[in-house]
Each structure stands twice: as C-alpha cells, then as structure tokens.
Amino acid sequence: MPEIIIESFTLDHTKVQAPYVRLIDTESGEHGDIISNYDVRLCQPNQEEIPTGAMHTLEHLLALYLRPRVPGYIDCSPFGCRTGFHLLCWKEHDPQDIAVALKESLQEIVKTTWEQVPGTKEKECGNYRDHSLFGAQEWAKKILEKGISYDPYERKTV
C-alpha cells in the first residue's frame, strides 16, 4: 500500500498565525473540473478552540452567508479540532477573495437574529439543541477584531 500523506497533518500548527485563509489543495476531475479546499482557520491552533455550540451555529451561518459570496461554493465543514473549517468550492479562488468573503460573512453573523439562523429545528438538524448564536457572534467579533489574513504565516489582513 502506498504511503498516504494527509496535507493538514504536515502543516506546522505552531507556525501559523490565525485567523487566516489558506488554499490547501486543488483536485482535478476526469473532465477537468477543479475543486479547491481552503483552510479557514478562525483561532490559533493548540491555544484556543471554539465551543461546540458556537461552532455549530457558525457552521450553519457560514453556509448561509458564504454561499452567495464564493462562486462555486460546495461546503464549509468544521475541523474536529474546532479551530476552523474546510471550505470546498469549484475552481480555484484567490485566498484574499475568500478572506474578504469570510470577513463580510462574519460581519453579517454579528447582526444575525436567532430567527435568521437556518436549520435549527429537529427536522432540519442532527443535533438541533447544540447551538449558540451568542457564542457564534462573540467569536465573530473576536475574529474580526484580529483581522483575517490571506497568508497563514504573515499577517496580511483584509
């Protein structure tokens, strides 16, 4: 069996400076279609993590607010370590453009009411009781205050 290398496990998590957006990789399909995977890191690895309720609500709201801002948006899924998300989309986008879309989305999250959070009913969500709009908004404010970089190692904020 060939050696399998998981890119995210080769990233030196002690050297990155969150929050940032980083292109992890692109994959090409048999017909030339390209899917891009971005590391949307919201907090500093091994120093802080987003509580599950806040992370869950951020997931739902980023699905709502990133979708119209990122052409070819496919999915934005949380990392198990709760420090950020994988953003998948068709084609390759400049990380700076993704960082701007993230910033705008977080600004929307700060203004969101509970009634605007999608997928919070038992029929719509597999763990509908585990949400925190307050937590999501506090993390959004914290991330916006730090600024979102389009470089994981240098603070080049949007």
Secondary structure, DSSP 4 states (H G I P E B T S, - for coil): -PPP--HHHHS-TTT--SSEEEEEEEEE-TTS-EEEEEEEE-S-TTT----HHHHHHHHHHHHHHHTTTSTTEEEEEE-TTSSEEEEEEES---HHHHHHHHHHHHHHHHH--GGG-SS-STTT-TTTT---HHHHHHHHHHHHHH--BSSSSS--B-
